[in-house]
């Protein structure tokens, strides 16, 4: 049983936050409120020895600081209600232990992206749709302080000599910050969030991202160790889908993951997670995905999962797929399966090995078994639009054939995207490989016509 009073207080605070009443509390302007919060923060720092508290357990330290903050808030001669005073105390506590005004957003599980367009405007993405929040920072220096807090926690820095930085939060959320002089109007912060509970296969069905038949085909393709490339645009859902597919890998196999920012949430026990490292201020010490991929081949992997191929490491990934590391998975930025082939070809050419284009295409045709195209619809939903088999080479061209597709039919009254999943009537060549691996492949899997 929870505390009813605490629940009512939390609900009241949620209403204040969601309705935008943070702009005016107790009759004061947002600027006045921010000034009061800054004053309490400064007075708290005078009263509390943070260095001494750092030796305590986190809960004890928070309680001591919260007690001091509440004393300071109670001495305020302002027309704030008890709910507003309690929230003010919590916000100051967030400045000490968290990321200040961003903490309520980080605690909201429905938010996928937090986009800070200068200190005055903060947007979020919920269910694929952008909306502006009432959250603001006191000024650009306040936002800059939060950015420095994030990047310093992972041993990185951001200043005029290094005005762009990538980092991640403790929960795996990916962070990008860019500051003046590159950001003309002030510091910019973008946070791509990842839920603490990974997406499950059943969630894909519930969200109508694919059909039961498509899911079973993917499960069988993983078991049969087909190499799979997930293609899609930014925010299309490539990483969540990669997480789901990785979950089909048997527990008795050794998995090595390679990422720019560690985002994958594999449940298997026997996994090794590798993450790239950017160069330091002097431009030294950087470790790229290609180097990690080459090293991973010496680690006796059964499967290699690369979060996203972006450059010359594409060639090494293709070679790994062609030399005994079947069942590997990766993602690529592309608008359709044909574009995904072109992107991989272009990235492989970046390795500067003077290979002819036909040789690279042959590598792709031999290595990749399936391309899964994911797209974000205009209503925010994410769907698999193409389930495509790589057939091999047809003279100079990599031959593709769609097994399943999603056909967009129009927009409903509520803005919902209407369409249907359907099979193309083509039976894939890889069906023999699935059956040889013990996967039951009834012909009913190729009879799909599902309206949504």
C-alpha positions as CSV (number, residue, x, y, z in Angstrom):
1,X,0.0,0.0,0.0
2,X,1.4,3.4,-0.9
3,X,1.1,6.7,1.0
4,X,-2.2,8.4,-0.1
5,X,-0.9,11.8,0.8
6,X,2.3,11.3,-1.1
7,X,0.3,10.0,-4.1
8,X,-2.0,13.0,-4.1
9,X,1.0,15.3,-3.9
10,X,2.7,13.5,-6.8
11,X,-0.5,13.8,-8.8
12,X,-0.8,17.5,-8.1
13,X,2.8,18.0,-9.2
14,X,2.1,16.1,-12.4
15,X,-0.8,18.4,-13.2
16,X,1.3,21.4,-12.5
17,X,4.0,20.1,-14.8
18,X,1.8,18.9,-17.7
19,X,-0.5,21.9,-17.8
20,X,2.4,24.3,-18.1
21,X,1.8,26.0,-14.7
22,X,5.5,26.0,-14.1
23,X,5.6,29.2,-16.0
24,X,3.7,31.0,-13.2
25,X,3.6,29.8,-9.6
26,X,2.0,31.6,-6.8
27,X,1.5,34.7,-8.9
28,X,5.3,35.0,-9.7
29,X,6.8,34.9,-13.2
30,X,9.0,32.0,-14.3
31,X,12.0,34.3,-14.1
32,X,11.3,35.2,-10.5
33,X,10.8,31.5,-9.7
34,X,14.2,30.6,-11.2
35,X,15.8,33.4,-9.2
36,X,14.4,32.0,-6.0
37,X,15.5,28.5,-6.9
38,X,19.0,29.8,-7.6
39,X,19.1,31.7,-4.3
40,X,18.1,28.5,-2.3
41,X,20.7,26.5,-4.2
42,X,23.4,29.0,-3.3
43,X,22.3,29.2,0.4
44,X,22.3,25.4,0.5
45,X,25.8,25.2,-0.8
46,X,26.9,27.5,2.0
47,X,25.3,25.4,4.7
48,X,26.3,21.9,3.4
49,X,29.7,20.4,3.0
50,X,29.2,18.4,-0.2
51,X,32.7,16.9,0.0
52,X,31.9,15.5,3.4
53,X,28.5,14.2,2.2
54,X,30.2,12.4,-0.7
55,X,31.5,9.8,1.7
56,X,28.0,8.9,2.9
57,X,25.6,6.6,1.3
58,X,23.5,8.3,-1.4
59,X,20.2,8.0,0.4
60,X,21.6,9.5,3.6
61,X,23.3,12.4,1.7
62,X,20.1,13.1,-0.2
63,X,18.0,13.2,3.0
64,X,20.4,15.6,4.7
65,X,20.5,18.0,1.8
66,X,16.7,17.7,1.3
67,X,16.2,18.7,5.0
68,X,18.4,21.8,4.6
69,X,16.6,22.7,1.4
70,X,13.2,22.3,3.0
71,X,14.2,24.6,5.9
72,X,15.3,27.2,3.4
73,X,12.1,26.9,1.4
74,X,9.9,27.2,4.5
75,X,11.6,30.5,5.4
76,X,10.5,32.0,2.0
77,X,8.2,35.0,2.2
78,X,6.4,34.1,-1.0
79,X,2.8,33.1,-1.8
80,X,3.6,29.5,-2.7
81,X,1.4,26.6,-1.8
82,X,2.7,23.5,0.0
83,X,2.7,21.5,-3.2
84,X,4.7,24.3,-5.0
85,X,7.1,24.6,-2.0
86,X,7.7,20.8,-2.0
87,X,8.3,20.9,-5.8
88,X,10.7,23.8,-5.4
89,X,12.7,21.7,-2.8
90,X,12.8,18.7,-5.1
91,X,14.0,20.8,-8.1
92,X,16.9,22.2,-6.0
93,X,17.7,18.6,-5.0
94,X,17.7,17.7,-8.7
95,X,20.2,20.4,-9.4
96,X,22.6,18.7,-6.8
97,X,22.1,15.1,-7.6
98,X,20.5,15.0,-11.1
99,X,20.2,17.0,-14.3
100,X,18.1,19.9,-12.9
101,X,15.0,20.8,-15.0
102,X,15.4,17.7,-17.1
103,X,14.9,15.2,-14.2
104,X,11.0,15.1,-14.5
105,X,11.4,14.3,-18.2
106,X,14.0,11.6,-17.6
107,X,11.6,10.0,-15.1
108,X,8.8,9.9,-17.7
109,X,8.8,6.4,-19.4
110,X,6.7,7.6,-22.3
111,X,9.4,10.0,-23.6
112,X,11.8,8.8,-26.2
113,X,13.7,12.0,-27.0
114,X,14.5,15.1,-25.1
115,X,15.5,18.0,-27.3
116,X,16.8,21.2,-25.7
117,X,16.8,24.0,-28.3
118,X,18.6,26.6,-26.1
119,X,17.7,27.2,-22.5
120,X,14.3,28.7,-23.4
121,X,12.7,25.8,-25.4
122,X,12.6,22.1,-24.5
123,X,10.8,19.6,-26.7
124,X,10.1,15.9,-26.2
125,X,9.0,13.1,-28.5
126,X,6.2,10.8,-27.2
127,X,5.0,7.9,-29.4
128,X,6.8,9.3,-32.4
129,X,5.3,12.8,-32.1
130,X,7.1,16.0,-31.0
131,X,5.6,18.4,-28.4
132,X,6.9,21.4,-26.6
133,X,7.2,21.3,-22.8
134,X,7.0,24.0,-20.2
135,X,10.5,23.2,-19.0
136,X,13.1,26.0,-19.1
137,X,16.5,26.7,-17.7
138,X,17.4,29.9,-15.9
139,X,19.8,31.0,-18.6
140,X,22.4,29.6,-21.0
141,X,24.9,29.2,-18.2
142,X,22.5,27.0,-16.3
143,X,22.1,24.8,-19.4
144,X,25.8,24.8,-19.9
145,X,26.3,23.6,-16.3
146,X,24.0,20.6,-16.9
147,X,25.9,19.7,-20.1
148,X,29.2,19.9,-18.3
149,X,27.8,17.7,-15.6
150,X,26.8,15.0,-18.1
151,X,30.0,14.9,-20.1
152,X,32.4,15.1,-17.1
153,X,30.7,12.0,-15.6
154,X,32.0,10.0,-18.6
155,X,35.4,11.6,-18.7
156,X,34.8,13.9,-21.6
157,X,34.9,17.7,-21.9
158,X,33.1,20.4,-23.9
159,X,34.4,23.9,-24.5
160,X,35.2,26.3,-27.3
161,X,38.1,24.1,-28.5
162,X,35.9,21.0,-28.5
163,X,32.4,22.3,-29.0
164,X,30.7,19.0,-29.9
165,X,30.5,16.0,-27.7
166,X,28.8,12.6,-27.5
167,X,28.2,10.9,-24.2
168,X,25.7,8.6,-22.5
169,X,23.8,8.6,-19.2
170,X,23.9,5.8,-16.7
171,X,20.7,4.3,-18.1
172,X,22.3,4.0,-21.5
173,X,20.5,7.1,-23.0
174,X,22.6,8.6,-25.8
175,X,23.5,12.3,-25.4
176,X,24.8,14.9,-28.0
177,X,25.7,18.4,-27.1
178,X,26.9,21.3,-29.3
179,X,27.7,24.7,-27.9
180,X,28.8,28.2,-29.2
181,X,30.4,29.2,-31.5
182,X,29.0,26.3,-33.5
183,X,25.5,26.7,-31.9
184,X,24.5,30.2,-32.8
185,X,21.7,30.8,-30.3
186,X,23.3,29.0,-27.3
187,X,24.0,25.5,-26.1
188,X,21.9,22.6,-27.6
189,X,21.4,19.3,-26.0
190,X,19.8,16.1,-27.4
191,X,19.0,13.0,-25.4
192,X,17.9,9.8,-27.1
193,X,16.4,7.7,-24.3
194,X,16.3,4.0,-23.9
195,X,13.8,2.4,-21.6
196,X,15.0,0.4,-18.6
197,X,12.7,-2.5,-19.8
198,X,13.8,-3.6,-23.4
199,X,11.1,-4.0,-26.0
200,X,9.9,-7.6,-26.3
201,X,8.7,-9.5,-29.4
202,X,5.1,-9.4,-28.1
203,X,5.4,-5.6,-28.0
204,X,6.1,-5.5,-31.7
205,X,2.9,-7.4,-32.3
206,X,0.9,-5.2,-29.9
207,X,2.2,-2.1,-31.6
208,X,1.4,-3.7,-35.0
209,X,5.0,-3.2,-36.2
210,X,4.8,-6.6,-38.0
211,X,2.6,-9.7,-38.2
212,X,2.9,-13.1,-36.4
213,X,4.1,-14.7,-39.6
214,X,6.9,-12.1,-40.1
215,X,8.0,-12.5,-36.4
216,X,8.2,-16.3,-36.8
217,X,10.2,-16.0,-40.0
218,X,12.6,-13.7,-38.2
219,X,12.9,-16.0,-35.2
220,X,13.7,-18.9,-37.7
221,X,16.2,-16.7,-39.6
222,X,18.1,-16.1,-36.3
223,X,18.1,-19.8,-35.5
224,X,19.3,-20.7,-39.0
225,X,22.2,-18.1,-38.6
226,X,21.2,-15.9,-41.5
227,X,23.0,-12.5,-41.5
228,X,20.5,-9.7,-41.1
229,X,20.8,-6.0,-41.8
230,X,18.2,-3.7,-40.3
231,X,17.7,-0.6,-42.4
232,X,15.9,2.6,-41.5
233,X,16.0,6.4,-40.9
234,X,16.8,8.2,-37.7
235,X,14.3,7.3,-35.0
236,X,12.7,4.5,-37.1
237,X,13.2,1.9,-34.4
238,X,16.3,0.1,-35.7
239,X,18.0,-0.4,-32.3
240,X,14.8,-1.6,-30.5
241,X,14.3,-4.1,-33.3
242,X,17.9,-5.2,-33.1
243,X,17.4,-5.8,-29.4
244,X,14.4,-8.0,-30.1
245,X,16.2,-10.0,-32.7
246,X,19.3,-10.4,-30.5
247,X,17.0,-12.0,-27.9
248,X,16.4,-14.9,-30.3
249,X,20.1,-15.9,-30.2
250,X,20.6,-19.1,-28.2
251,X,22.0,-18.8,-24.6
252,X,24.9,-21.2,-25.4
253,X,26.4,-18.9,-28.0
254,X,29.1,-16.2,-27.3
255,X,27.9,-12.8,-28.5
256,X,30.2,-9.8,-29.0
257,X,28.5,-6.4,-29.4
258,X,30.2,-3.3,-30.9
259,X,28.7,0.1,-30.6
260,X,29.5,3.8,-30.7
261,X,27.4,4.3,-27.6
262,X,26.4,1.2,-25.6
263,X,22.6,1.0,-26.2
264,X,21.9,-2.7,-26.7
265,X,20.2,-4.5,-23.8
266,X,20.9,-8.2,-24.5
267,X,19.6,-10.6,-21.9
268,X,22.0,-13.4,-22.6
269,X,24.6,-14.1,-20.0
270,X,27.5,-14.9,-22.3
271,X,28.0,-11.6,-24.0
272,X,30.9,-9.2,-24.4
273,X,30.1,-5.5,-24.9
274,X,32.6,-3.2,-26.7
275,X,32.3,0.6,-27.1
276,X,34.3,3.0,-29.2
277,X,36.3,5.8,-27.7
278,X,36.6,9.3,-29.1
279,X,40.0,11.0,-29.5
280,X,41.1,13.4,-26.8
281,X,41.6,17.1,-27.2
282,X,45.0,16.5,-28.9
283,X,43.2,14.2,-31.4
284,X,44.8,11.0,-30.0
285,X,43.6,7.9,-28.3
286,X,40.5,7.4,-30.4
287,X,39.3,3.8,-30.9
288,X,37.0,3.3,-33.9
289,X,34.4,0.6,-34.6
290,X,36.7,-0.9,-37.3
291,X,39.5,-1.5,-34.7
292,X,37.0,-3.1,-32.3
293,X,35.6,-5.3,-35.0
294,X,39.0,-6.6,-36.0
295,X,39.8,-7.3,-32.4
296,X,36.4,-9.0,-31.9
297,X,37.3,-11.6,-34.5
298,X,40.1,-12.7,-32.1
299,X,37.7,-13.2,-29.3
300,X,36.1,-16.4,-30.6
301,X,32.6,-14.9,-31.2
302,X,29.7,-17.1,-32.3
303,X,27.8,-13.9,-33.2
304,X,28.9,-10.4,-33.8
305,X,26.3,-7.6,-33.3
306,X,27.3,-4.2,-34.6
307,X,25.0,-1.4,-33.3
308,X,25.3,0.5,-36.6
309,X,27.8,0.5,-39.5
310,X,28.6,4.0,-40.5
311,X,31.9,3.9,-42.4
312,X,34.8,1.7,-43.4
313,X,34.0,-0.9,-40.8
314,X,31.3,-2.1,-43.2
315,X,33.9,-4.0,-45.2
316,X,35.2,-5.7,-42.1
317,X,31.7,-6.6,-41.1
318,X,31.0,-8.1,-44.5
319,X,34.2,-10.1,-44.4
320,X,33.4,-11.4,-41.0
321,X,29.9,-12.5,-42.2
322,X,31.6,-14.3,-45.1
323,X,34.3,-16.1,-43.0
324,X,32.4,-18.2,-40.5
325,X,30.6,-15.6,-38.4
326,X,27.1,-16.4,-39.7
327,X,24.1,-15.1,-37.8
328,X,25.6,-11.6,-37.3
329,X,23.4,-8.6,-37.0
330,X,23.8,-4.9,-37.7
331,X,21.9,-1.7,-38.7
332,X,22.4,0.9,-41.4
333,X,20.8,4.3,-42.2
334,X,18.9,3.9,-45.5
335,X,15.4,4.7,-46.9
336,X,14.8,1.3,-48.5
337,X,16.5,-2.1,-49.0
338,X,18.1,-1.0,-52.4
339,X,19.5,2.1,-50.7
340,X,20.8,-0.1,-47.9
341,X,22.9,-2.1,-50.5
342,X,24.2,1.2,-52.0
343,X,25.1,2.5,-48.5
344,X,27.0,-0.6,-47.6
345,X,28.8,-0.5,-50.9
346,X,29.8,3.2,-50.4
347,X,30.9,2.6,-46.8
348,X,33.0,-0.4,-47.9
349,X,34.7,1.7,-50.5
350,X,35.8,4.1,-47.6
351,X,38.2,1.4,-46.5
352,X,40.5,2.5,-49.4
353,X,41.5,-1.0,-50.4
354,X,41.1,-0.3,-54.1
355,X,38.6,-3.1,-54.5
356,X,36.4,-2.9,-57.6
357,X,32.8,-2.2,-57.1
358,X,31.7,-5.6,-58.4
359,X,33.9,-7.3,-55.8
360,X,32.3,-5.3,-53.0
361,X,28.8,-6.1,-54.4
362,X,29.7,-9.8,-54.5
363,X,30.8,-9.5,-50.8
364,X,27.4,-8.0,-49.9
365,X,25.4,-10.5,-52.0
366,X,27.3,-13.4,-50.3
367,X,27.3,-12.0,-46.8
368,X,23.8,-10.6,-46.2
369,X,20.8,-12.9,-46.2
370,X,17.9,-10.6,-45.2
371,X,17.3,-6.8,-45.1
372,X,14.6,-5.6,-42.7
373,X,13.4,-2.0,-43.5
374,X,11.8,-0.2,-40.6
375,X,10.0,3.2,-41.0
376,X,8.4,5.7,-38.7
377,X,4.9,6.6,-40.0
378,X,3.4,10.1,-39.8
379,X,1.3,9.1,-36.8
380,X,4.4,8.1,-34.9
381,X,4.0,4.4,-35.2
382,X,6.9,2.3,-36.4
383,X,6.5,-0.6,-38.8
384,X,8.5,-3.0,-40.8
385,X,7.8,-2.0,-44.4
386,X,10.0,-4.5,-46.3
387,X,11.2,-8.0,-45.4
388,X,13.6,-8.5,-48.2
389,X,15.8,-11.5,-49.2
390,X,19.2,-10.9,-50.8
391,X,19.2,-13.3,-53.7
392,X,22.8,-13.0,-55.0
393,X,24.3,-11.3,-58.0
394,X,22.5,-10.7,-61.3
395,X,25.3,-9.7,-63.6
396,X,26.6,-6.4,-62.0
397,X,23.6,-5.8,-59.6
398,X,22.8,-7.3,-56.2
399,X,19.5,-9.1,-56.7
400,X,16.7,-8.5,-54.1
401,X,13.2,-9.9,-53.7
402,X,10.5,-8.8,-51.1
403,X,8.9,-11.5,-49.0
404,X,6.6,-9.3,-47.0
405,X,5.7,-5.6,-47.5
406,X,3.6,-3.0,-45.8
407,X,1.3,-1.0,-48.1
408,X,0.2,2.4,-46.9
409,X,-3.4,3.0,-47.9
410,X,-4.1,6.4,-46.5
411,X,-4.8,8.4,-43.3
412,X,-7.8,7.9,-41.0
413,X,-9.9,10.5,-39.3
414,X,-7.7,10.5,-36.2
415,X,-4.5,10.8,-38.2
416,X,-3.8,7.1,-37.9
417,X,-1.9,5.6,-40.9
418,X,-4.0,3.0,-42.6
419,X,-2.6,0.1,-44.6
420,X,-1.9,-3.6,-44.7
421,X,0.8,-6.1,-44.3
422,X,0.9,-8.6,-47.2
423,X,3.1,-11.4,-48.5
424,X,4.3,-11.0,-52.1
425,X,3.7,-14.6,-52.9
426,X,7.4,-15.3,-53.3
427,X,8.9,-18.2,-51.3
428,X,12.4,-17.3,-50.3
429,X,15.5,-19.3,-51.3
430,X,16.7,-19.4,-47.7
431,X,13.7,-21.6,-46.7
432,X,15.9,-24.7,-47.3
433,X,18.5,-23.3,-44.9
434,X,15.8,-22.8,-42.3
435,X,14.5,-26.3,-42.6
436,X,18.1,-27.7,-42.5
437,X,18.5,-25.9,-39.2
438,X,15.4,-27.6,-37.8
439,X,13.0,-24.7,-38.2
440,X,9.5,-25.6,-39.1
441,X,8.4,-23.5,-42.1
442,X,4.7,-24.1,-42.9
443,X,3.6,-22.5,-46.2
444,X,1.0,-20.6,-44.3
445,X,3.8,-18.2,-43.3
446,X,3.7,-16.9,-46.8
447,X,0.0,-16.2,-46.8
448,X,-0.3,-12.8,-45.1
449,X,-2.9,-10.1,-45.7
450,X,-3.5,-8.1,-42.5
451,X,-5.3,-4.8,-42.5
452,X,-4.5,-2.2,-39.8
